[in-house]
Amino acid sequence: MSPSPASSPASALHLAVALDGTGWHPASWREPVARPRDLFTAPYWAELVAEAERGLLDFVTFEDGLGLQSSHFLELDGRTDQVRGRLDAVLLAARIAPLTRHIGLVPTAVVTHTEPFHLSKAIATLDHVSSGRAGVRVQISARPNEAAHFGRRTIPPIDAYDSPDAEELVTDLFDEAADYVEVLRRLWDSWEDDAEIRDATTGRFIDRDKLHYIDFEGRHFSVKGPSITPRPPQGQPVVSALAHQAAPYRLVGRQGDIGYVTPHDVGGARAIVGEIRAEQEAAGRSKQPLHVFGDLVVFLDDDPADARTRRARLDDLAGSPYAGDARIFTGSPAQLADTLLEFQSAGLSGFRLRPAVVGHDLPAITRGLVPELQRRGAFRRAYEADTLRGLLGLARPANRYAATA
């Protein structure tokens, strides 16, 4: 089993927030604090990220997709009483980047129907405009309706990602995602760090010998390279993925810097961490730092009874109790701190919190949970690095092509 990143004290947690619309509860948009009329404006998102940065969080993730949100995981539901529609996550992150200074920006990208060359330069650009704070959350899609948007492949209907008839399809999609990330990483390395000369006197802008073909040939992609975008400031922006079962655990172990997992108890967390570490070792990456973050949906109030009442009210508005892939925590910031530290003992190095109502629960995280963790010596009191890799204790990697040129 490989060690967790060692740049921070053993007790220090990493914290991220997953931003999605007005919050993760489907009725969140109906809360007075939700601001649904501002949902598709840049200031709305900029204010959320500014709040997260005031709380010294490591990074925020932005949800995205290639189809409308749905209460049915693998098909559209046709509902009109819940938030539908999103802004493009990568473009949104790039818009917000100049407005922030320290916090990492990690947009979601669906890799099943997009090209790695395009995403590589988009995330490299985000890293440049944020001065080294970019990451990406790679996601697959097994929705037939999303495949129909592109017309390049058909995906048969399945009942669930983990159903017996879906195993081969899902495994193939995650193997494709692993190849996709490999192409991203090679393209980010296809320019050496000093490839740009920019010498007006001699008329030389770049050193062509320091741009490299990646010549990737795989079952899913054939990409020659090099990129058109110089190497990102971080060398390699942070790659992350949400993982619920063996195939995505393998993706995280093979290619990830962060895996988001959804255990519902400490024993489950310990077992999942063990599976990911085994996949990491099988991929020959046992000496490389790899974070495993636990995902939790949170309803936070100083009085736990208020949190329970708020959750019940939202469930009534939605017409059914909210349930999702991740554990739902309902209580006070102090109680959540207890839970996080308990889960940390299972090998989790951080947590990605999903605010049930972002206008309420995000400030409860930054102004309630963070001070509580600071009092316990379990969270930073100031940003200690200028890049996302630095915040996460990940070294800037050497360029694979410069080392062998």
GIDA-V987145 format. One record per residue. N is the residue number from 0. RES is the residue in three letters. D_CENTER is the distance of its C-alpha to the mean C-alpha in Angstrom with 2 decimals. Layout:
# GIDA-V987145
n res d_center
N RES D_CENTER
N RES D_CENTER
This chain:
# GIDA-V987145
n res d_center
0 MET 23.43
1 SER 21.65
2 PRO 21.33
3 SER 18.29
4 PRO 17.83
5 ALA 21.12
6 SER 20.91
7 SER 20.83
8 PRO 23.32
9 ALA 22.90
10 SER 22.65
11 ALA 19.90
12 LEU 16.66
13 HIS 13.26
14 LEU 11.88
15 ALA 8.86
16 VAL 9.22
17 ALA 7.65
18 LEU 10.06
19 ASP 11.84
20 GLY 15.41
21 THR 17.81
22 GLY 16.03
23 TRP 15.23
24 HIS 18.94
25 PRO 20.54
26 ALA 23.43
27 SER 21.57
28 TRP 22.74
29 ARG 26.29
30 GLU 26.10
31 PRO 28.13
32 VAL 25.31
33 ALA 22.91
34 ARG 24.21
35 PRO 23.59
36 ARG 25.85
37 ASP 23.53
38 LEU 20.36
39 PHE 20.57
40 THR 21.57
41 ALA 19.96
42 PRO 21.51
43 TYR 19.90
44 TRP 16.33
45 ALA 17.70
46 GLU 19.30
47 LEU 16.27
48 VAL 14.41
49 ALA 17.81
50 GLU 18.12
51 ALA 14.89
52 GLU 16.24
53 ARG 19.61
54 GLY 18.21
55 LEU 17.11
56 LEU 13.49
57 ASP 11.44
58 PHE 8.72
59 VAL 7.60
60 THR 4.92
61 PHE 7.36
62 GLU 8.28
63 ASP 10.59
64 GLY 13.13
65 LEU 16.46
66 GLY 18.57
67 LEU 19.35
68 GLN 17.74
69 SER 19.95
70 SER 21.07
71 HIS 21.77
72 PHE 18.79
73 LEU 20.38
74 GLU 22.76
75 LEU 23.52
76 ASP 25.30
77 GLY 27.21
78 ARG 26.75
79 THR 27.49
80 ASP 27.15
81 GLN 23.35
82 VAL 20.98
83 ARG 20.70
84 GLY 19.33
85 ARG 16.41
86 LEU 16.21
87 ASP 14.52
88 ALA 11.02
89 VAL 11.74
90 LEU 15.20
91 LEU 14.28
92 ALA 12.18
93 ALA 15.23
94 ARG 17.58
95 ILE 16.22
96 ALA 15.92
97 PRO 19.72
98 LEU 19.91
99 THR 17.93
100 ARG 18.84
101 HIS 16.66
102 ILE 13.23
103 GLY 10.16
104 LEU 8.71
105 VAL 5.36
106 PRO 6.51
107 THR 6.23
108 ALA 9.25
109 VAL 11.65
110 VAL 13.36
111 THR 16.32
112 HIS 18.30
113 THR 17.30
114 GLU 18.70
115 PRO 17.02
116 PHE 19.48
117 HIS 18.45
118 LEU 14.70
119 SER 15.66
120 LYS 17.80
121 ALA 15.53
122 ILE 12.78
123 ALA 15.80
124 THR 17.30
125 LEU 14.41
126 ASP 14.77
127 HIS 18.48
128 VAL 18.60
129 SER 16.41
130 SER 18.47
131 GLY 15.81
132 ARG 12.71
133 ALA 10.42
134 GLY 7.35
135 VAL 5.90
136 ARG 3.89
137 VAL 7.42
138 GLN 9.20
139 ILE 12.96
140 SER 15.60
141 ALA 18.87
142 ARG 20.28
143 PRO 23.72
144 ASN 23.75
145 GLU 20.77
146 ALA 22.54
147 ALA 25.60
148 HIS 24.11
149 PHE 24.32
150 GLY 27.33
151 ARG 26.50
152 ARG 26.05
153 THR 26.75
154 ILE 24.76
155 PRO 27.02
156 PRO 26.38
157 ILE 25.13
158 ASP 25.16
159 ALA 21.98
160 TYR 19.58
161 ASP 21.54
162 SER 24.98
163 PRO 27.56
164 ASP 28.05
165 ALA 24.35
166 GLU 23.89
167 GLU 25.01
168 LEU 23.05
169 VAL 19.70
170 THR 20.40
171 ASP 21.28
172 LEU 18.17
173 PHE 15.99
174 ASP 18.59
175 GLU 18.31
176 ALA 14.55
177 ALA 15.50
178 ASP 18.18
179 TYR 16.00
180 VAL 13.80
181 GLU 17.20
182 VAL 18.48
183 LEU 15.71
184 ARG 16.47
185 ARG 20.17
186 LEU 20.17
187 TRP 18.51
188 ASP 21.41
189 SER 24.03
190 TRP 25.18
191 GLU 26.51
192 ASP 25.88
193 ASP 29.46
194 ALA 29.89
195 GLU 30.59
196 ILE 34.15
197 ARG 34.77
198 ASP 38.46
199 ALA 40.46
200 THR 43.72
201 THR 43.36
202 GLY 41.41
203 ARG 38.61
204 PHE 35.07
205 ILE 33.29
206 ASP 34.39
207 ARG 34.08
208 ASP 34.46
209 LYS 31.10
210 LEU 29.24
211 HIS 28.65
212 TYR 28.52
213 ILE 25.80
214 ASP 27.91
215 PHE 25.26
216 GLU 27.05
217 GLY 25.39
218 ARG 25.90
219 HIS 23.26
220 PHE 23.34
221 SER 26.01
222 VAL 24.92
223 LYS 27.42
224 GLY 25.81
225 PRO 25.90
226 SER 23.24
227 ILE 24.73
228 THR 22.40
229 PRO 23.24
230 ARG 21.09
231 PRO 18.15
232 PRO 19.04
233 GLN 16.66
234 GLY 18.16
235 GLN 14.91
236 PRO 11.68
237 VAL 8.92
238 VAL 7.65
239 SER 5.20
240 ALA 6.03
241 LEU 7.32
242 ALA 10.95
243 HIS 14.13
244 GLN 16.97
245 ALA 18.62
246 ALA 17.43
247 PRO 13.64
248 TYR 14.64
249 ARG 16.57
250 LEU 13.82
251 VAL 11.81
252 GLY 15.25
253 ARG 16.31
254 GLN 13.61
255 GLY 10.52
256 ASP 10.16
257 ILE 7.87
258 GLY 8.26
259 TYR 7.58
260 VAL 11.15
261 THR 13.50
262 PRO 16.87
263 HIS 19.58
264 ASP 21.77
265 VAL 22.12
266 GLY 23.83
267 GLY 21.09
268 ALA 18.53
269 ARG 21.01
270 ALA 21.53
271 ILE 17.91
272 VAL 17.47
273 GLY 20.75
274 GLU 19.74
275 ILE 16.69
276 ARG 18.98
277 ALA 21.64
278 GLU 19.55
279 GLN 18.60
280 GLU 22.32
281 ALA 23.37
282 ALA 21.35
283 GLY 23.22
284 ARG 20.32
285 SER 21.67
286 LYS 22.34
287 GLN 18.91
288 PRO 16.62
289 LEU 13.69
290 HIS 11.80
291 VAL 11.57
292 PHE 10.05
293 GLY 11.81
294 ASP 10.71
295 LEU 13.65
296 VAL 14.91
297 VAL 17.31
298 PHE 20.70
299 LEU 22.09
300 ASP 25.67
301 ASP 28.13
302 ASP 30.36
303 PRO 28.69
304 ALA 31.24
305 ASP 29.90
306 ALA 26.39
307 ARG 28.02
308 THR 30.17
309 ARG 27.37
310 ARG 25.42
311 ALA 28.74
312 ARG 29.49
313 LEU 26.24
314 ASP 26.83
315 ASP 30.33
316 LEU 29.18
317 ALA 26.84
318 GLY 29.70
319 SER 28.07
320 PRO 26.14
321 TYR 22.37
322 ALA 20.71
323 GLY 17.33
324 ASP 15.48
325 ALA 14.65
326 ARG 17.44
327 ILE 18.78
328 PHE 20.10
329 THR 23.02
330 GLY 24.90
331 SER 25.29
332 PRO 23.10
333 ALA 25.47
334 GLN 25.07
335 LEU 21.27
336 ALA 21.73
337 ASP 24.08
338 THR 21.65
339 LEU 18.80
340 LEU 21.39
341 GLU 22.83
342 PHE 19.62
343 GLN 19.09
344 SER 22.42
345 ALA 21.04
346 GLY 18.99
347 LEU 15.64
348 SER 14.79
349 GLY 12.51
350 PHE 11.22
351 ARG 8.59
352 LEU 11.28
353 ARG 11.67
354 PRO 14.81
355 ALA 17.40
356 VAL 19.06
357 VAL 17.03
358 GLY 20.34
359 HIS 21.64
360 ASP 18.98
361 LEU 16.89
362 PRO 20.18
363 ALA 21.04
364 ILE 18.04
365 THR 18.80
366 ARG 22.58
367 GLY 23.18
368 LEU 20.75
369 VAL 20.15
370 PRO 23.96
371 GLU 24.58
372 LEU 22.36
373 GLN 23.99
374 ARG 27.37
375 ARG 26.59
376 GLY 25.58
377 ALA 22.08
378 PHE 20.05
379 ARG 20.65
380 ARG 23.22
381 ALA 22.28
382 TYR 19.71
383 GLU 20.96
384 ALA 19.32
385 ASP 18.80
386 THR 15.76
387 LEU 12.23
388 ARG 13.52
389 GLY 16.50
390 LEU 14.90
391 LEU 13.27
392 GLY 16.63
393 LEU 15.79
394 ALA 18.81
395 ARG 19.00
396 PRO 19.88
397 ALA 23.22
398 ASN 23.61
399 ARG 24.63
400 TYR 27.17
401 ALA 28.76
402 ALA 29.43
403 THR 31.32
404 ALA 32.87
